[in-house]
Amino acid sequence: MGHRRFLRADHPLRYDTHTFGDIERGTAPVPLSGRQILELTENMQTKFGKDLITKKPRTKKCKKGYPLIIWKRKSIWFKLPYWKDLKMYHNFDIMHIEKNMCENIVHTLLAVNGKTKDNINSRYDLQALNIRKDLQPIDLDDDEVFFPPAPYAMESDQQRTFCRVFKNAMFPNGYASDIRRNVHVKEKKITGLKSHDNHVILQDLLPLEVRRTLLERVSAVLIRVSRFFKRMYSQVIRISDMQRLQDEIAETLSLLEAIFLPSFFDIMVHLMVHLPAQAMIAGPIHFHSMWAVERYIGKLKDMSTLEVMRKGQL
């Protein structure tokens, strides 16, 4: 939530009180430099392990009445003399961000029990935050509660049609794994997908399917998400393109806030807004993503002699 802060000052979405309930006058936070972080954590003493008195793991929660603690520990990487001068000392992996984003969308559209971001607690959160009154639960007679359907809600037949598209998908040899074996049309579920499966679904299959099953204002935003990742994976990038993409993803996330519930926006969804800035520093995504690392780990696993605890051997 709060992605309207990343929009330009005169953007219309900042002043859309009908959709968001208020006017956004905040500005995007300025990232701290390595030297600033080092100054804030310089005198921090980190105690590892369990508490010697209680014999329990040390809690990370801030106790009531104590000042707010932002930093939990000092990164060991700051022992390197050049670390504080790096322009990028954290790398957000697009592979896992894309995987989590795809899972959030698919599980929410299919209303998968236990994995959807639209549940009872999410609806009562709207009451606590006093937002999205059109989706807040309504108390009926006989102690019953009615949950108004969200803009992205689909009927059972639509959900089965949604799954059937993935079930019937066919790709050229070597393009993708057999996604069809992970699709259960009758149960309206898609399970056991790997990172590359989510990559193919989000960029190739999802835009085709949402066009005919969802409302136009919902499908248009999801297509923008798909297009964002496709452009982030470009082999050649320009600074001007990344600057334009940074503005577009802030607008896309703001439009998602007007459709999905606050529980949809976990930390992995938020990290999308930082990917273009990271690409402007580190270059094209394929030079600093986890795809090559995961492939190499897979090769090492195949070389392992034991069938159990393969990662432990690495």
C-alpha positions in Angstrom: 0.0 0.0 0.0 1.0 3.7 -0.3 2.5 3.4 -3.8 0.9 6.7 -4.8 3.8 8.3 -3.0 6.0 7.2 -5.9 3.9 9.1 -8.5 4.8 12.6 -9.7 3.3 15.4 -7.7 0.7 16.4 -10.3 -0.5 12.8 -11.1 -4.3 12.5 -11.1 -4.3 9.3 -9.0 -2.8 11.3 -6.1 -6.1 13.4 -5.9 -8.5 10.5 -6.6 -10.5 10.6 -3.4 -13.4 8.6 -4.9 -11.2 5.5 -5.3 -8.7 5.9 -2.5 -10.6 7.9 0.0 -8.0 10.6 0.5 -5.4 12.8 -1.2 -1.8 11.5 -1.2 0.6 14.4 -0.5 3.6 12.3 0.6 6.7 11.7 -1.3 8.7 8.6 -2.1 11.3 7.8 0.6 14.9 8.6 -0.3 17.1 5.5 -0.1 19.9 5.6 2.5 23.4 5.5 1.3 25.9 2.9 2.6 27.7 5.5 4.7 24.4 6.6 6.3 23.5 3.0 7.2 27.0 2.5 8.6 26.6 5.5 10.8 23.3 4.3 12.2 24.5 0.8 13.0 28.1 1.6 13.9 27.7 1.2 17.7 25.2 -1.7 17.5 26.2 -4.8 19.5 24.5 -7.9 18.1 24.0 -10.8 20.5 23.5 -14.1 18.6 21.9 -17.3 19.9 19.4 -17.8 22.7 19.0 -15.7 25.8 21.3 -17.0 28.6 18.7 -16.5 31.3 15.4 -17.6 29.7 17.0 -20.1 27.3 14.7 -18.9 24.6 15.4 -17.3 21.2 15.9 -13.6 21.4 12.8 -11.7 20.4 12.9 -9.3 17.5 9.7 -7.5 18.5 9.8 -4.0 20.0 8.5 -4.1 23.6 5.7 -1.7 24.6 7.0 1.5 26.0 10.5 1.1 24.5 11.7 3.3 21.6 11.1 2.0 18.1 14.0 -0.1 16.9 14.5 -0.1 13.1 17.8 -1.9 12.9 18.1 -5.4 14.3 21.8 -6.0 13.5 24.7 -4.6 11.6 25.4 -6.4 8.3 28.7 -8.3 8.3 29.3 -7.1 4.8 30.1 -3.6 6.2 33.4 -5.1 7.4 34.6 -4.9 3.8 36.2 -1.4 3.4 34.5 -0.7 0.1 31.0 -1.8 1.0 29.8 1.5 2.3 30.7 3.2 -1.0 28.7 0.8 -3.2 25.7 2.2 -5.1 23.8 -1.0 -4.8 24.5 -3.1 -1.7 21.3 -5.2 -1.9 20.1 -7.1 -5.0 16.4 -7.7 -5.4 16.0 -10.9 -7.3 13.4 -10.6 -10.1 13.0 -14.3 -10.3 11.4 -14.7 -6.9 9.6 -11.4 -7.1 7.9 -12.5 -10.4 7.2 -16.0 -8.9 5.4 -14.5 -5.8 3.5 -11.9 -7.9 2.2 -14.6 -10.2 1.2 -16.9 -7.3 -0.6 -14.0 -5.6 -2.6 -13.2 -8.8 -3.5 -16.8 -9.7 -4.4 -17.9 -6.2 -6.5 -14.8 -5.6 -8.4 -15.1 -8.9 -9.1 -18.8 -8.3 -9.9 -18.2 -4.6 -7.6 -21.1 -3.5 -8.4 -21.8 0.1 -5.4 -20.9 2.4 -3.5 -19.1 -0.4 -5.9 -16.4 -1.7 -5.3 -12.9 -0.6 -9.0 -12.3 -0.3 -10.2 -14.0 2.9 -12.4 -13.1 5.9 -9.6 -11.4 7.8 -8.8 -9.3 4.7 -12.4 -8.0 4.5 -12.4 -7.1 8.2 -9.2 -5.3 7.7 -11.1 -2.9 5.4 -13.4 -2.1 8.3 -10.4 -1.5 10.6 -8.8 0.8 8.1 -12.1 2.4 7.1 -11.4 2.0 3.4 -13.2 0.4 0.4 -16.6 0.5 1.9 -18.1 -1.3 -1.1 -16.1 -4.5 -0.1 -16.6 -4.3 3.6 -18.6 -7.2 5.2 -22.3 -6.6 5.8 -24.0 -8.0 8.8 -27.3 -9.8 8.0 -30.0 -11.4 10.1 -29.4 -14.7 11.9 -25.8 -13.8 12.6 -24.8 -14.1 9.0 -22.3 -12.0 7.2 -22.3 -11.1 3.5 -19.1 -10.4 1.7 -19.6 -8.3 -1.5 -17.9 -9.8 -4.5 -14.7 -8.1 -5.5 -14.1 -6.7 -9.1 -11.8 -9.7 -9.8 -14.2 -12.4 -8.5 -15.1 -15.1 -11.0 -17.9 -17.7 -11.0 -17.0 -21.4 -10.8 -17.5 -21.8 -14.5 -15.2 -18.9 -15.2 -12.5 -20.4 -12.9 -12.7 -23.7 -14.6 -12.4 -22.0 -18.0 -9.4 -20.1 -16.5 -7.7 -23.4 -15.5 -8.6 -25.0 -18.8 -6.5 -22.5 -20.8 -3.5 -23.6 -18.8 -4.5 -27.2 -19.1 -4.6 -27.0 -22.9 -1.5 -24.8 -23.3 1.2 -26.3 -25.6 4.7 -24.8 -26.1 7.6 -25.5 -28.5 10.1 -28.2 -27.3 12.4 -26.7 -24.6 10.4 -23.5 -24.1 8.7 -24.5 -20.9 7.9 -27.5 -18.7 4.6 -29.4 -19.0 2.4 -27.0 -17.0 -0.7 -29.1 -17.8 0.2 -31.8 -15.2 0.0 -29.1 -12.5 -3.5 -27.8 -13.4 -6.5 -29.4 -11.8 -9.6 -28.1 -13.6 -12.2 -29.9 -11.5 -10.7 -28.6 -8.2 -10.0 -25.2 -9.8 -6.4 -25.2 -8.6 -2.9 -24.9 -10.0 -0.2 -26.4 -7.8 3.5 -27.3 -7.8 4.7 -24.7 -10.2 8.4 -23.9 -10.5 9.8 -20.4 -10.9 10.1 -20.8 -14.7 6.5 -22.0 -14.9 5.3 -18.8 -13.1 7.5 -16.8 -15.5 5.8 -18.3 -18.6 2.3 -18.0 -17.1 2.7 -14.4 -16.0 4.2 -13.2 -19.3 2.5 -15.4 -21.9 -0.6 -17.1 -20.7 -2.2 -14.8 -18.1 -2.6 -11.8 -20.5 -4.5 -14.0 -22.9 -6.8 -15.4 -20.3 -7.8 -12.4 -18.2 -8.9 -10.5 -21.3 -12.0 -12.7 -21.7 -12.8 -13.6 -18.1 -12.3 -10.4 -16.1 -13.6 -6.9 -16.2 -11.7 -4.6 -18.5 -10.4 -2.3 -15.8 -9.0 -5.4 -13.9 -7.6 -7.2 -16.9 -5.9 -4.0 -18.2 -3.9 -3.6 -14.9 -2.9 -7.3 -14.9 -1.7 -7.0 -18.5 0.4 -4.0 -17.4 2.0 -6.1 -14.7 2.8 -8.7 -17.4 4.2 -6.1 -19.7 6.4 -4.7 -16.9 8.2 -8.0 -16.3 8.6 -8.6 -20.0 10.3 -5.3 -20.5 12.4 -5.8 -17.4 13.8 -8.9 -19.0 15.0 -7.0 -22.1 18.5 -8.0 -23.3 19.4 -4.3 -24.0 18.1 -1.5 -21.8 18.2 2.3 -22.0 18.3 4.6 -19.0 15.4 6.6 -20.5 13.3 3.4 -20.8 14.0 2.4 -17.2 13.0 5.9 -16.0 9.8 5.7 -17.9 9.2 2.2 -16.6 9.8 3.4 -13.0 6.9 5.9 -13.5 4.7 3.2 -15.1 5.1 0.6 -12.3 4.3 3.2 -9.7 1.1 3.9 -11.6 0.4 0.2 -12.1 0.8 -0.6 -8.4 -1.5 2.3 -7.5 -4.2 1.0 -9.9 -3.8 -2.5 -8.3 -4.5 -0.9 -4.9 -7.8 0.3 -6.3 -8.7 -3.3 -7.2 -7.1 -5.8 -4.8 -7.3 -5.8 -1.0 -4.4 -4.5 1.3 -3.4 -8.1 2.1 -2.4 -8.6 -1.5 0.5 -6.2 -1.2 3.2 -8.1 0.7 6.8 -7.1 0.6 7.5 -9.0 -2.7 4.8 -7.0 -4.5 6.2 -3.8 -3.2 9.8 -4.6 -4.4 8.6 -4.3 -8.0 8.8 -0.5 -7.7 12.6 -0.7 -7.1 13.5 -3.0 -10.0 13.9 -0.3 -12.7 16.2 1.8 -10.4 18.3 -1.3 -9.7 18.6 -2.1 -13.5 19.9 1.5 -14.1 22.7 0.7 -11.7 23.5 -2.9 -12.3 22.5 -3.3 -16.0 20.2 -5.8 -17.6 18.4 -8.2 -15.3 20.0 -11.4 -16.6 23.4 -10.3 -15.2 22.2 -10.2 -11.6 19.2 -12.6 -11.2 19.0 -16.0 -9.7 18.3 -17.9 -12.8 21.9 -18.9 -13.6 22.6 -19.7 -9.9 19.6 -22.0 -9.6 20.6 -23.8 -12.8 24.1 -24.3 -11.5 22.8 -25.6 -8.2 20.6 -28.0 -10.1 23.7 -29.4 -11.9 25.4 -29.8 -8.5 22.4 -31.7 -7.2 22.7 -34.1 -10.1 26.3 -34.8 -9.2 25.4 -35.6 -5.6 25.7 -39.3 -4.6 23.2 -39.2 -1.7 19.5 -38.9 -2.3 18.8 -37.0 0.9 20.0 -33.6 2.1 21.5 -32.7 -1.2 21.7 -29.0 -0.4 23.6 -29.8 2.8 26.3 -31.4 0.7 26.7 -28.3 -1.4 
